Amino acid sequence: MQDHHKQVPVRPLARLGGRPEFTAAVRYRNGGRELFHIRNASDMKDARSVVLDELDNVQSVMIALRG
């Protein structure tokens, strides 16, 4: 009889010493919305600043750590 093992998906390890990556969900005042990947921010506060500095007419922003 053969042994059957369940295959468990493996999540890649986070980059050691690398900068974190963030996803920003943006809703505009006109009702439009977009998703952005932010790679050049050091933390969540910095990621929010990057988004607000680059975009106009933003109603709300949600930032999440990718990974």
Helices and strands as residue ranges (DSSP letters): E 22-28, E 33-38, H 44-54, E 58-65
